C-alpha cells in the first residue's frame, strides 16, 4: 500500500518513544511505501487535496532513523492510507487540516477519521460519559470556575485544548492564584478552561490505556516525578508496567463501541484511579512503552485493524 504520514518533523523524533515512528516502522516491515509531509504542506488545489513532502524510509538507528527522498507534490487521493499524526494544539490550523482530509473519503482511509477527531477532541468527548469521569466544569467565566473550586476545594486547572501536560495547575484549598492564572490564560487565548476535581490517586500513577478499533490492548502507568502533579512523559513522568483492571475494562466497554463506529482506530485514554479523564484521539502515544513492557506488537495490531477496514 501507499501510506502517507501527516506529522511534525520526523527528523527530531525520539525513536525509542515516538508512536508515529513505530507505526511507520511496522508499515515498512509489511512492504508498504511511505510518504512524509508536515501539516503546513497540505493544500487544496482546484478540487485535489495535495501535499508536498518526501518519500520515507525508516530504520532504528539513533541519529540516522529517517531517510527522505527529494521534495515532491502528491495527490493524496492516490494514497491508500493517510495518518493524521501531528501533535496539538488543537487550533484552527489543526481543524482546517481535518476539513481538507475529510475530502479524501471514501477512496482514501484517513486514520483517525478526521471528521470525528475534529468533533471529539480529547477533553470534550469524556463529557459524554459523566458516570466515568470526575466532576468537571468547562468555562471561561471566572465566577463559574471559582464556584467549582469552592465546591470541590482541590482542583486541576488546564487549557481545554492543550497537550503534553503544558499549562496544567493544581490549585488546592490554600491556593491564592486562581484569579492570576485566569488573567494569564485569558490574556493570550479566547478558549475556555477546563477544571476538574483533583484525584489523589494520581500519586500512584495516571494510567494510559491503548485501544485499537475500540478494544483495549494494554496499559502503561505514568508516575509523576517527585514534587510534580503531572504524570505526562513529556514532563518527566516515569512509565511503569501495569495490567488492565476490571474498572479499566468497564470503561473501555462503555466507550469502545463508539470509538470503533467513528473510525478512531488508535486511541489512548487516561485513567486515574477509577476515573476516565481524557480520550486522546488526535495523536496518542504509548505504543513503544507498552510493547516493551508486555511484548505485544501493538503497531501490528493497529495495522491489522486498518487492513480489516480496507478489506485487504
N, C-alpha and C positions, 0 to 999 in steps of 0.2 A: 504493500500500500504506500501511498504518498501521505506523509504526516507533516503538518506544519505546527510549529510551536510559537505562539504569540506570548512573549515573556520579557522580563527585564534582561539586561545584557548577560549572556551566558558565560562570558569570559571571566566574570568575577564571582561566580557561584562557588560555594563550598561543596566539593564533590562527595564529601562524606556525610552531608546532611540534606542537600537540596533534593526535593522530591521531583522537580521538573527534570533534572539531570538523570535521576534514576528511571523515570518514565521514558526518556529518550534512549537511555542505555538498553532497556528491555525491548523497545521497539526495534532498535538497530539489530539486536541479537535475533529477532524474529525475521530479519531480512527486509524490513521496511526502509524506505528512503525518507530522510529527514530534511526539513527546511526550517530555518530560524529567522524570525524578524521581531523587532520591537514594536510596541503599540503605536508609536509615532509614525511608523512606516505603513500603517494600514490606511487604505483610501477607498473611496467610491468614485469610479470614473465612468461616467456615461453608461450606467447600467451594470458595470462589473465591479466586484469587490476585489481589490488588488492589494498586494503587499510587496514592498521592496525589502529583500533580505538575502540570505545566503544558504546554499546547501550546507548541511552539517554532518560531521561525523564526530562521535564522542569516544573517549577512552578514559579509563580510570587511572590517570597519571596526573599527579599534582603538578599544577603549573602548565600542563600541556593536554588539557582534557577536552578541548573543543577545536576541531579543525574546520575552518569556514572557507567556502569557495568564494568566487567573485560575486559582487553585489549584482543582483538581477531582480527584475519585476516578474511576479507570477499572478495569474488569475486564481484566486483561492477556490473557485468552483472546480478547479482541476484536482484539488486535494481530496483525499478520502476522509481525512480527519484533521480538524484544526483544534489545537489545545489552547484554551483561554487560561493563561497561567501567569499573567503579570500580577504583582502584589498590589493591594490597595495603597493609597487611599481610594475609597470608592467615591470619586468625584465625577464631574461632568465629562472629563476625558475618558474615564473608565466606562461610564454609562454610554457615551457615544460609541465606543468600540463594540459594546454589546448590541446596539442598534444596527451597526453595519454587519456584524457577524450573523445576526438574525436572517439576513438576506441570502445566506448560503443554503438555508434549508429549502427543500429536503434532500438535495443532491449531495451535500457535504455534511458530515456529522461534526458538530461543534461540541466539545466537552470542556466544562459542563455546559448544558444548554443555556445560551446567553439570555434568553427571554426570562428564564426563572432565576438566573444569577442576578439579573437586574431587579427582579421583583421580590427576591428572597435574600436581601443582604443579611449578614450573619447575626447582627444583634436585633433584627426585626422578626425574622422567621420564628424565633423562640416564643414570640408573643402569641403564636397560635397554640401553644401548649402550656397554658398557665398552671396546670396541675404538676408540671415537671420542673418549673423554674422558680427561683427565689423572687420575693416581692421586688417589683421593678416599676420605675417611672421614667418616661421619656418626655423631656420638656426643655424649653429654652427659658421659660419664666422663672426667675429666681425664687419668688414666693412659693411656687409649686415644689421646687426642689427642696427649699427649706422645710416645708411641711412634711415631706417624705423623710428627711433626715431627723426631724424632731420626733417623728413616729418610731423610726427604726434605730435611731441613735448612732449606730456604727454602720457606715455605708461605703460603697465603692462608687466613685465618680469617674466617668471616662467619656471621650468623644464617641459619638454614635457611629461614625464611620472610620475610626482609627484601626490600627492593627499592630501586631508585634509587641503589645504592652506599652506602646507610646502614649503618654498623657493619662495614665491610669493612677488615680489617687485614692488612698484610703483615708476617710475622714471619720475618726472615732468621736465619742461623745464629748471629748475635751478639745476637739479641734476648733480653731477660730479662723480658718482660711477659706471657707466656702464662698463668701462674697468675693474675695480677691480672685479665687480661681474662676468664678463665673465671669468676672470682668475680663480676665485673661482670655478665656476661651471665646467669649462673645465678641471680643475686640478684633479677632482675626478670622472669625468664621460665623456664618449665618445659620449653621446647623444646630439642631438641638443637642442636648447632652443626655446620656443615659445614666441613671443612678439605681443601684441595686443594694439590697441588704447585704452587709458583709457576712461571709460564710467562714467561721473559724476553721472549718475542716480544710481550708486551703493550705494550712501549715503542714498537713500531711501530703499535699500534692494536688495538682489540677490535672485530672486525667484527660488525655486526648484519645478518644475512641475513633478509629477509622472505619468508615462504612464504604463498601463497594456495591454499587447498584442497590442501595438500601439495606444491605446485610453487614453486620459487624464482623470484621476480620481480626480484630485485636485492639490492644490499647497500650499506651505508654503512660507512665506517671511523670509529671513535670513538677519537681520540688523546688520551691523558692530558695534562693541563696539566703544566707544568714542576714537578718535585718531587712529583708525585702518582702513585700507583699506579693509582687508579681511573680508568676512562675514561668512566663514565656521563655523559651530557649534563647530568644534574641537578647534578653536582658539578664542572662546568667542562670536561668533555671537549669536544674540538673535532671536529665532523663533517667528513669529507672524502669526496670521490668515490672510489669503488673498484669494480672489477668482481668477478665471481664466478670464483674459481679452480677448477681441476679438483678439488681437495680439498673445496672448499665444495659442489660438485655431488655429489661422492661421499657426503658427509654427508647432504645433502638427499635423495638417492636412498634412503638407508638409513632415514631417519625419516619421509619424506613420506607413504608409503602408510598408515602407522599414524595420522598426524595427520588425513588425509582420512577414513579409516574412522571415527575417533572424533569427527568433527564439529568439528574445530579449524580453522575457516576462515581465520582471521588469526593467524599465529604469527610471532614474531621469535626467531630463535636467535642465540646469541652464540658466536663462533668466535675463538679466539686461536691464531695460527699454524696448526697442523694439528689443533687440538683443539676439540671441542664442549664448552662449559662450562655453558650453560643453554638450556632450551627454554621460552620465555616464552609462556604461553597465557592468563594472567589479563587483562592489559591492555597488550599490546605497543605499542610506539611505533616511530617511524621513517618513517612514510608520507610526511610532508611533505618531510623532508630528501631521501629517495630520489626523490621526484617532481621536486624542484628540480635534483638532480644529473643524473638520467637522462632527464627529460622523459617519464616513463611515468605514466599515470593509474592509480596503484596502488589508490586508493579505488574507481575504476571497475571494476577487475578483481575487487575484493572483492565489490562489488555484483553483478557478473556471476555470480560463483560462488554467491551467495545466490539469485539468480534461477534458476539451474540446479537448486539443491536444492529450490526451491519449485515448479519446473516452470512458471515464468512466462516 
